[in-house]
Structures are given as structure tokens and as C-alpha cells.
């Protein structure tokens, strides 16, 4: 179940990153994107600290990295819309 959940969040974050990079950088659905990143990041950290199997640990680390990349894209999008408009 944990592997499925982590895989789902990895796929969801990658889809949101691709959408953010391919379309004009606006702040549409910003709250949903922040909730996805926060929940993914916190869940991944819990799974890392839990010390489960190696496969779950590997997926949790990948999920954490992808969530941080997504967070960086969100911050960049907010910066561009607030300070350059």
C-alpha cells in the first residue's frame, strides 16, 4: 500500500511539474499545488523516518526530491508573477 501511495504521488507531482513547465506560468490552482507538495513531502519524510523496506525508502527519497523540485517551481512561479508583473 505504501509503495502504491508513494508511486501515485510521484506520478502526480511529475504531471504537475510538466504542466507547470509547458504552459504559461500563472498561479492558477496554486493552493492545490501547494497542498499536493506539502502532503507528498510530509508523507515521504514519515516513510523515510519509519525505516521500512529498502524499496519504500528508495521511493520515499525520490518522492521527497520530486516534491522539493515541484516546490521550487511553485516558488519561481510566484516570484515571476508577483515581482515581474
DOTORDREN-668192 format. One line per field, with one value per atom (N, C-alpha, C, O, CB): residue in three letters; x, y, z. Coordinates in pm, whole numbers. Glycine has a CB too. Layout:
# DOTORDREN-668192
type: [ala/...]
x: [X/...]
y: [Y/...]
z: [Z/...]
END
This chain:
# DOTORDREN-668192
type: [unk/unk/unk/unk/unk/unk/unk/unk/unk/unk/unk/unk/unk/unk/unk/unk/unk/unk/unk/unk/unk/unk/unk/unk/unk/unk/unk/unk/unk/unk/unk/unk/unk/unk/unk/unk/unk/unk/unk/unk/unk/unk/unk/unk/unk/unk/unk/unk/unk/unk/unk/unk/unk/unk/unk/unk/unk/unk/unk/unk/unk/unk/unk/unk/unk/unk/unk/unk/unk/unk/unk/unk/unk/unk/unk/unk/unk/unk/unk/unk/unk/unk/unk/unk/unk/unk/unk/unk/unk/unk/unk/unk/unk/unk/unk/unk/unk/unk/unk/unk/unk/unk/unk/unk/unk/unk/unk/unk/unk/unk/unk/unk/unk/unk/unk/unk/unk/unk/unk/unk/unk/unk/unk/unk/unk/unk/unk/unk/unk/unk/unk/unk/unk/unk/unk/unk/unk/unk/unk/unk/unk/unk/unk/unk/unk/unk/unk/unk/unk/unk/unk/unk/unk/unk/unk/unk/unk/unk/unk/unk/unk/unk/unk/unk/unk/unk/unk/unk/unk/unk/unk/unk/unk/unk/unk/unk/unk/unk/unk/unk/unk/unk/unk/unk/unk/unk/unk/unk/unk/unk/unk/unk/unk/unk/unk/unk/unk/unk/unk/unk/unk/unk/unk/unk/unk/unk/unk/unk/unk/unk/unk/unk/unk/unk/unk/unk/unk/unk/unk/unk/unk/unk/unk/unk/unk/unk/unk/unk/unk/unk/unk/unk/unk/unk/unk/unk/unk/unk/unk/unk/unk/unk/unk/unk/unk/unk/unk/unk/unk/unk/unk/unk/unk/unk/unk/unk/unk/unk/unk/unk/unk/unk/unk/unk/unk/unk/unk/unk/unk/unk/unk/unk/unk/unk/unk/unk/unk/unk/unk/unk/unk/unk/unk/unk/unk/unk/unk/unk/unk/unk/unk/unk/unk/unk/unk/unk/unk/unk/unk/unk/unk/unk/unk/unk/unk/unk/unk/unk/unk/unk/unk/unk/unk/unk/unk/unk/unk/unk/unk/unk/unk/unk/unk/unk/unk/unk/unk/unk/unk/unk/unk/unk/unk/unk/unk/unk/unk/unk/unk/unk/unk/unk/unk/unk/unk/unk/unk/unk/unk/unk/unk/unk/unk/unk/unk/unk/unk/unk/unk/unk/unk/unk/unk/unk/unk/unk/unk/unk/unk/unk/unk/unk/unk/unk/unk/unk/unk/unk/unk/unk/unk/unk/unk/unk/unk/unk/unk/unk/unk/unk/unk/unk/unk/unk/unk/unk/unk/unk/unk/unk/unk/unk/unk/unk/unk/unk/unk/unk/unk/unk/unk/unk/unk/unk/unk/unk/unk/unk/unk/unk/unk/unk/unk/unk/unk]
x: [83/0/88/56/-94/195/284/351/365/391/392/455/357/395/507/235/133/107/95/3/99/75/191/169/52/313/429/439/471/557/413/416/309/335/396/192/86/127/104/-42/187/229/347/356/268/435/544/487/526/644/395/333/256/264/239/181/104/194/165/18/303/397/465/483/502/502/566/468/507/616/343/242/226/220/107/220/205/329/316/178/447/570/568/600/695/531/526/423/447/494/309/209/263/242/79/331/387/493/502/446/573/681/634/695/787/527/482/387/376/418/318/222/271/366/85/204/241/237/146/148/336/347/250/278/492/137/38/21/79/-98/-59/-78/-215/-275/-60/-264/-389/-370/-268/-438/-468/-468/-347/-295/-470/-303/-185/-207/-117/-147/-322/-347/-346/-297/-483/-399/-397/-253/-216/-481/-173/-35/43/125/32/18/86/44/127/58/-84/-132/-70/-30/-286/-62/-1/145/190/-13/219/360/378/462/427/300/315/281/354/225/171/132/233/267/-6/280/380/508/565/408/555/679/669/757/717/562/546/529/587/427/452/433/564/594/327/641/770/867/939/832/869/956/915/1001/951/786/739/785/829/585/774/817/968/1016/771/1043/1189/1224/1310/1257/1160/1190/1139/1187/1130/1045/987/1083/1068/859/1180/1277/1210/1225/1361/1137/1070/1165/1287/938/1110/1193/1272/1242/1106/1373/1460/1385/1411/1576/1291/1217/1131/1121/1130/1069/988/1078/1042/904/1192/1287/1334/1343/1407/1363/1407/1296/1323/1448/1174/1061/1035/1002/935/1051/1029/1134/1102/1030/1258/1363/1337/1352/1502/1300/1268/1148/1147/1240/1049/930/963/909/823/1051/1093/1167/1142/1183/1255/1331/1237/1250/1438/1144/1050/960/928/964/918/835/913/856/786/1042/1122/1142/1143/1258/1158/1168/1037/1037/1202/926/796/777/722/683/822/815/898/855/863/1015/1098/1030/1040/1230/962/890/774/746/838/707/598/651/592/525/763/822/865/844/942/925/966/844/849/1045/738/616/557/514/514/554/503/591/541/494/721/815/795/791/959/784/768/637/631/775/532/401/390/316/290/459/446/542/504/469/667/767/797/862/891/754/784/659/668/851/546/423/400/301/303]
y: [-119/0/126/224/-1/123/239/265/380/220/158/174/234/320/40/190/242/390/470/162/427/565/655/763/575/611/690/701/808/628/593/596/690/763/455/688/779/925/1007/750/957/1094/1134/1249/1113/1042/1072/1106/1205/952/1025/1048/1180/1256/931/1206/1329/1452/1550/1327/1448/1560/1579/1692/1540/1471/1483/1542/1625/1345/1501/1558/1707/1786/1485/1746/1888/1968/2083/1904/1910/1978/1998/2106/1898/1895/1906/2009/2083/1770/2013/2114/2253/2346/2090/2268/2399/2445/2564/2394/2353/2390/2413/2491/2284/2347/2357/2471/2516/2230/2518/2625/2752/2752/2587/2862/2992/2987/2930/3102/3048/3038/3136/3255/3067/3083/3159/3094/2989/3167/3155/3097/3031/3029/3203/2979/2904/2777/2709/2871/2746/2625/2618/2510/2501/2734/2739/2665/2594/2883/2680/2615/2462/2392/2661/2411/2266/2216/2111/2229/2293/2254/2255/2166/2346/2354/2362/2247/2188/2496/2214/2102/1971/1889/2093/1950/1828/1818/1712/1824/1928/1927/1904/1824/2059/1974/1960/1819/1760/2062/1765/1631/1526/1434/1597/1540/1446/1453/1350/1475/1575/1592/1535/1462/1740/1568/1519/1367/1301/1586/1312/1167/1096/991/1129/1152/1092/1096/999/1163/1206/1217/1116/1055/1359/1097/996/857/779/1000/825/694/676/565/672/785/777/751/667/906/821/805/673/627/919/612/487/369/268/458/381/274/144/40/250/152/33/-39/-30/72/-110/-183/-87/32/-274/-141/-60/0/114/-144/-75/-22/97/194/-133/91/203/321/435/161/295/402/470/593/347/393/448/533/644/335/483/559/686/790/472/678/795/903/1022/755/863/960/1025/1146/892/945/1000/1094/1201/885/1055/1139/1271/1375/1064/1267/1389/1483/1604/1355/1429/1511/1573/1691/1426/1495/1548/1654/1754/1433/1633/1734/1863/1972/1680/1854/1974/2046/2169/1939/1972/2034/2104/2217/1927/2039/2099/2225/2325/1998/2221/2339/2453/2569/2303/2422/2524/2588/2709/2465/2508/2561/2649/2751/2446/2610/2692/2826/2931/2618/2824/2948/3038/3159/2917/2979/3057/3118/3233/2969/3043/3092/3208/3308/2979/3196/3305/3429/3541/3261/3409/3521/3593/3716/3471/3517/3579/3656/3761/3474/3603/3670/3791/3884/3572/3790/3900/4013/4130/3850/3980/4084/4129/4232/4038/4056/4100/4146/4187/3987/4140/4183/4331/4384/4106]
z: [0/0/0/-68/122/76/82/-53/-95/190/-118/-249/-349/-429/-301/-345/-435/-407/-500/-421/-281/-243/-285/-339/-93/-260/-300/-452/-504/-243/-522/-668/-723/-818/-726/-664/-705/-687/-776/-627/-574/-551/-641/-682/-404/-670/-763/-900/-962/-773/-948/-1079/-1079/-1175/-1118/-973/-963/-964/-1032/-836/-891/-889/-1024/-1068/-780/-1089/-1221/-1322/-1404/-1269/-1318/-1408/-1381/-1475/-1391/-1255/-1222/-1261/-1303/-1073/-1249/-1292/-1443/-1491/-1249/-1517/-1663/-1709/-1803/-1725/-1643/-1675/-1645/-1724/-1596/-1534/-1496/-1594/-1624/-1356/-1645/-1734/-1878/-1951/-1732/-1919/-2058/-2086/-2200/-2098/-1984/-2004/-1939/-1861/-1950/-1973/-1919/-1766/-1707/-1972/-1704/-1559/-1493/-1479/-1513/-1454/-1380/-1245/-1217/-1457/-1162/-1030/-1017/-910/-923/-1130/-1126/-1045/-1056/-1269/-966/-883/-790/-761/-972/-743/-658/-527/-481/-630/-466/-337/-352/-263/-280/-464/-485/-503/-451/-609/-576/-597/-466/-441/-698/-381/-252/-162/-93/-184/-162/-80/-127/-44/-86/-258/-311/-269/-225/-465/-284/-247/-97/-56/-289/-16/129/175/255/201/126/167/120/195/114/-2/-55/25/62/-202/52/126/268/312/132/338/476/481/567/542/389/386/354/412/282/263/228/346/371/107/417/535/641/705/593/660/758/716/800/771/587/540/549/572/397/531/547/693/722/497/783/926/982/1086/1004/915/962/947/1017/887/858/833/791/856/958/684/630/536/550/557/441/344/257/249/258/191/106/-12/-51/55/-69/-184/-144/-219/-246/-27/20/53/26/143/111/142/14/10/220/-89/-217/-280/-327/-312/-281/-335/-254/-310/-338/-123/-38/-64/-64/110/-86/-116/-252/-267/-114/-351/-483/-474/-536/-584/-399/-383/-314/-350/-304/-216/-147/-242/-242/-28/-323/-419/-521/-553/-490/-573/-672/-609/-673/-731/-484/-416/-396/-409/-281/-364/-348/-482/-486/-287/-590/-722/-756/-806/-831/-729/-754/-669/-717/-725/-545/-458/-515/-511/-316/-567/-630/-749/-769/-672/-829/-945/-900/-963/-1034/-793/-740/-690/-718/-625/-618/-567/-683/-678/-476/-786/-902/-972/-1015/-999/-984/-1047/-969/-1028/-1060/-838/-754/-767/-778/-605/-765/-779/-912/-916/-766/-1019/-1151/-1161/-1224/-1260/-1100/-1110/-1017/-1048/-1080/-906/-812/-845/-843/-671/-875/-887/-1030/-1048/-825/-1129/-1265/-1340/-1455/-1342/-1278/-1346/-1330/-1381/-1294]
END
